[in-house]
Amino acid sequence: MPKKILMAAAPVHPVPPLKGAAVEMWIYEVSKRLIGYEPHVVCLADDFYPDTEYKDGIFFHRIRFGRLYRRLFQKLTRLDPFSYNDRILKLIKEISPEIIHMHNSIKRFAPLINAIRNGGLTRTMLHVQNEFPIEEPLTVDAFTGCSQYIMNHYAAKRITAAHRFCIYNGVDLERFRDFRDAPDVRDAIRGRFGIGKDDFVVLFVGRVSPEKGVEHFIEAASIVKKKRGLEGVKFFVIGEIQKGSGDRANYARAIMEMAAGSSVTFTDVFTPSRIHLLYLLGDMFVLPSNFDDPFPFVALEAMATGLPLVARKKGGLPDYIIDGVNGLFVDEHNVAVSIAEKIELLANDDSLRDSIGKAGRRTIVERFSWEKIAEEVETAYSSLGSII
């Protein structure tokens, strides 16, 4: 019988996610590809899914909090007598997993980790995709980060672990196809968005939010528009546009105003089940993030589609991008101008665009398929078997 693994997501999104949620997507894509282990996934419930089900080779345990419970215990009194962590502990005792693999919420899961270890219930693996403060020392059997950038960030933090693994994010290569292998689908998708045969499309995928650096993308579009000979260049921003009030909504409105009169099209958000089709719109992809993104999924997805990547040299990108070979890094002294220069370069050089795009696709095929990531996860699980 295969050993049982319990994958635990923070109570934010269901698994599989119904909208962009990288951590929940990682859990789903890896769990359904595990061969030597029986995956159990615990996450927040959603009306779209049953609370418990067996699907895609995964046992799902979706935790539901009733409206009265949420209002009385989680909002008003803050007592939370049967909390998310309590319910996971109950599942651990029922399922008896070999390992509980907790994802991307140190503050949320620290009490759970301590309870598990104090009770001798199972082995603990903490898997982190972002930078979080460490409020008190924490001991786990294994610590996992999504990139060398993240591993380096936590190296000096107060986390003790018998094992440390760098396990990257991945891509479904059956869904994210090289655009050269799907010409009919690409033509149909581009036609729906009014893109002509000779148009050159520059793509950005991600929420319209300050940390994503969309202002550099819009400014680069304005610079390119003023260039002679580049009239056929179009820009697409595909991602959530926050409505209402707050910093993100204010930023989104400022970006829309900044883009007024330009050749930038905003599509708003698309579901994960459709997003692979949107990459087929592009001829190249720009990632202008203002922060050190530990390991952005969108870069992997664009490269899997065969689009040459133009990005800032930040976060986890240097783990696998070789400037001028499988991607292009921009000059940090003037980001928007440098992006515009890279756009002009790739728009006018078919050979370079083809070379970088194909090299990027090869990188993904060789290193970042979900099958390979799942294999690395199983290897990590096996290593935990040596812990006494």
Helices and strands as residue ranges (DSSP letters): E 3-8, H 22-31, E 37-44, E 52-55, E 58-63, H 67-69, I 70-76, H 84-95, E 99-103, H 106-119, E 123-128, E 138-145, H 148-154, E 159-166, G 179-181, H 183-192, E 200-205, G 210-212, H 214-225, E 233-238, H 247-258, E 264-268, H 275-278, G 279-281, E 284-287, H 297-304, E 309-311, G 317-319, E 328-329, H 335-348, H 350-367, H 370-384
